């Protein structure tokens, strides 16, 4: 089954809009990657300043291939004058999970 990568980003309130705009401007950079299955950017509602960046991949190898190629470029791009912009997040932790069960809504 698939693997899930969740990047937990600590984002101060004053940087939330910046983070969301950066993700919006990179929309589509991962979509056509081999083995890519799903992406979601989850905004905290209450009780935390952590955003969750959820991606789902066919296999660990597919994620690693993306990170060593397009993923590196996506995290580098967007810089004016060749300089990388200051990160919107103050901390980042990457979690990895294997999908062992899944469900989808039943079709009538």
SULFEN-V764363 format. One record per residue. N is the residue number from 1. RES is the residue in three letters. PHI is phi in whole degrees, -180 to 180 (NA if undefined). OMEGA is omega in whole degrees, -180 to 180 (* if undefined). BURIAL is # if it has 24 or more other C-alpha atoms within 12 Angstrom, else .. Layout:
<<N,RES,PHI,OMEGA,BURIAL> <N,RES,PHI,OMEGA,BURIAL>>
This chain:
<<1,UNK,NA,-176,.> <2,UNK,-69,171,#> <3,UNK,-119,179,#> <4,UNK,-120,174,#> <5,UNK,-114,177,#> <6,UNK,-120,177,#> <7,UNK,-95,-179,#> <8,UNK,-93,-177,#> <9,UNK,-109,174,#> <10,UNK,-83,-174,#> <11,UNK,-128,176,#> <12,UNK,-60,-176,.> <13,UNK,-53,-178,.> <14,UNK,-71,180,.> <15,UNK,-106,-177,.> <16,UNK,-58,-179,#> <17,UNK,-61,178,.> <18,UNK,-60,-180,.> <19,UNK,-60,-178,#> <20,UNK,-64,178,#> <21,UNK,-65,179,.> <22,UNK,-64,177,#> <23,UNK,-65,179,#> <24,UNK,-63,-179,.> <25,UNK,-73,178,.> <26,UNK,-99,-178,.> <27,UNK,-52,178,.> <28,UNK,95,-178,.> <29,UNK,-71,-179,#> <30,UNK,-105,-170,#> <31,UNK,-54,-176,.> <32,UNK,-98,179,.> <33,UNK,-72,179,#> <34,UNK,-60,178,.> <35,UNK,88,178,#> <36,UNK,-70,-179,#> <37,UNK,-122,-174,.> <38,UNK,-165,175,#> <39,UNK,-141,170,#> <40,UNK,-148,170,.> <41,UNK,-105,-176,#> <42,UNK,-106,180,.> <43,UNK,-90,178,#> <44,UNK,-67,180,.> <45,UNK,-101,179,.> <46,UNK,-159,172,.> <47,UNK,82,179,.> <48,UNK,-156,174,.> <49,UNK,-112,-178,#> <50,UNK,-100,169,#> <51,UNK,-87,174,#> <52,UNK,-116,175,#> <53,UNK,-106,-174,#> <54,UNK,-102,172,#> <55,UNK,-128,179,#> <56,UNK,-123,-174,#> <57,UNK,-131,178,#> <58,UNK,-61,-178,#> <59,UNK,-157,177,#> <60,UNK,-55,-180,#> <61,UNK,-59,179,.> <62,UNK,-64,177,#> <63,UNK,-62,-179,#> <64,UNK,-62,177,.> <65,UNK,-62,178,.> <66,UNK,-65,-179,#> <67,UNK,-62,-178,.> <68,UNK,-82,180,.> <69,UNK,-119,-177,.> <70,UNK,-62,-180,.> <71,UNK,-62,177,.> <72,UNK,-62,-179,.> <73,UNK,-64,-179,.> <74,UNK,-63,-180,.> <75,UNK,-80,178,.> <76,UNK,-89,-172,.> <77,UNK,-68,179,.> <78,UNK,92,-179,.> <79,UNK,-86,176,.> <80,UNK,-87,178,.> <81,UNK,67,178,.> <82,UNK,82,179,.> <83,UNK,-93,178,.> <84,UNK,-75,180,.> <85,UNK,-69,178,.> <86,UNK,-61,179,.> <87,UNK,-61,176,.> <88,UNK,-79,-180,#> <89,UNK,-91,178,#> <90,UNK,-97,179,.> <91,UNK,-158,-179,.> <92,UNK,-149,176,.> <93,UNK,-134,180,.> <94,UNK,-105,176,.> <95,UNK,-105,177,.> <96,UNK,-127,179,.> <97,UNK,-135,170,.> <98,UNK,-97,176,.> <99,UNK,-81,180,.> <100,UNK,-109,174,.> <101,UNK,-148,175,.> <102,UNK,-152,178,.> <103,UNK,-145,176,.> <104,UNK,-135,178,.> <105,UNK,-59,178,.> <106,UNK,-73,178,.> <107,UNK,-90,178,.> <108,UNK,-83,*,.>>
